[in-house]
Amino acid sequence: MRAVVLDRDGVINDNREHIHVHSPQELVLFPWTAEAIRRLNEAGWLVMVATNQGGVGLGFLTREDLAAVHEALRARLRAEGAVIDEIAACIHTPDAGCACRKPRPGLLYELWRRRPFDVTQSYMVGDRETDILAGRAMGMRTIFVGRGPTTADDRAANLLAAVRLILRRGGAGR
């Protein structure tokens, strides 16, 4: 089984107005998100999310707030025929030194433990270099979404463009 692991903020949802998404009402999905995830689902890829959510550790939102945001994310995507198989979040502050906060690969290991996948044939898609470094540390292929310098294997304008690249290169996820 192969997987595509997505960062959340800046890849799945637009967080330019709300750096910390506190509630489902602040969760604004990009217009292409459901289609991109649905295409991966249809091709048999596991779709997972690995997200740094230090706002919990900083007191900007609670664990319950974060759970509500993730449930809303899943519900909105399900309504459009798209499924996220797993979500893992680091809730520690940026300076906590934990193993789960990207660029460390702890979140990716957690996802792998929940749903084992072929790491070398899987992708990490992110909009920050910390996402790319976590994917690299795990041995995954990497795609950077957006502009700016990156060490990623590939670059795409947005999630849908990244998914097109993955499917063109990799085909089915099974």
N, C-alpha and C positions, 0 to 999 in steps of 0.2 A: 504494500500500500504506500502511496505517495501522498504528501501533504503540501498545502500552501498555507503558510503561517503569515497572517497579516497583522501589522500594527493597527491600532484603532484610529486614534486622533490624527487627522491629516491624510489618512488612506481610505478609511471607511466613511468617516464623518468629517465635516468641515468644522474645525474648532477655532476659526479665526476670531469669532465674536466671543466665544466662551473657552478660554484656555483649559479650565477645569469644567467639564460637563457635570453639573450638579444634579440634574434631574432629567427625566425623559423629555420634558418640554424643550430643553436646551440641546437635545441630540438632533443634529441636522445632517441627514445622510446626503452624500453626493448623489446626483441624479443617476449615475451609472453603477452605483454600488450593488444593488440587487441583481441587475443583469450580469455583472461580473461574477458574483458569487454563484448565481444560478448556473452559469456556464461551467464553472468548476464542478459543481454538484453533478450536473448532467454527464460530465466526462469522468466521473468516478473519483475525483480527488477529495481527500479530507480537507476541510476548510476550518482553520483554527485562528484564534486571535491571541496575541501576546502583547499586553499593554502595560506600560508604566503608568500608574495612577497615584503618584506621590501626593496628590491633593488630599487623599484620605489621611496619610501620615501627618500632613501639615494642618489638618483640621478643617479644610475647606468643604469636605463632604464626609459622610459616614460610610461604613461598609454597606449599610442598608441602602443608602442613596446609590452607591455604585452598582449594587445588585439590581436595583430598579432600572437603572440606565441600561444594563446588559439585558435584562428581560425585555425592555422596550425595543432594544436593537434586534433581538431575536424575533420578537413578534412582528415588527415591521417588515423584516426580511421574509419571514414565513408567509406573510400576506401576499408577497410577490413571488412566492415559489422558490425562495433561496434559504439555505440552512447553514448555520455556523455549528460545526460539530463540537467544538470545545472553546472555552475562553479561560485564559489564565492572566491574572493581574498582579503586579507588584504594587503593594500599597504603602511601601516604605518611603521615607523622605529621601531626596537625592543624595544626602550625605550619610545615610545609614550604613553603607558598606555591606549590604546584604548580597547574597549570591543570585537573587532573582531579578534584580533591576538591570535592565539592558543598559550598557553593552555586555554585561555578563550573560551567559546562556541559561541561567537557572529556569526561567519561564519556559524556554524551549524544551529543556529536559523534562520539566513537569508535564508539558503537553505530550511529549513522547512516551512518558510513563503511563499516561492515561490511555493513549491510543497509539501504540507503536507504529512507526512509519519508517520507510527507507530514507534515512537522513540525506544520503548523497544524491538522491533523485528528487529531493523536495526543495521548496523555495521559501525564503523569508522575504517579504515585501514590506518596505518601510519608507518613511519620508525623512528619516534622520539617520545620521551615520551610526548612532547607537544601535539602531535596528540592524544595520548591515553588519556591524561588528559582532553582534550576538549571533546572527545567522552564520557568519564565518566561523566563529568559535565552535559552533555546533557541527560544522562541516556541510552546511547547506549551500545551495546556490542562492544568490542574492539579487534583488531588483530594487533599485532606488526610484521612488516616485517623486518627481518634482525637479527643481533646479538646484544648482549649487554643486560644490565639489563632493565627490564620493569615491569610495573604493569598491563599490558594488560591481558585480559581474555584468549587470545590464542596467539600463535606465529606461523609464517609461513616463509618459506625461501624466497618467492617472492609473487607477486600479484596473479599469477596463482594458487599457492598453497593455498593462502588465499581464493580465490574464490572456489576452490574445497572443502575446509572446510565449507564455508558458504552454498554451495549447498547441501553438504552431510547432514548438520544439519538442514537447513532451507527450502530446496526445492524451491518452487515457491515464487516469490515476492508479488504476489497478494493474 
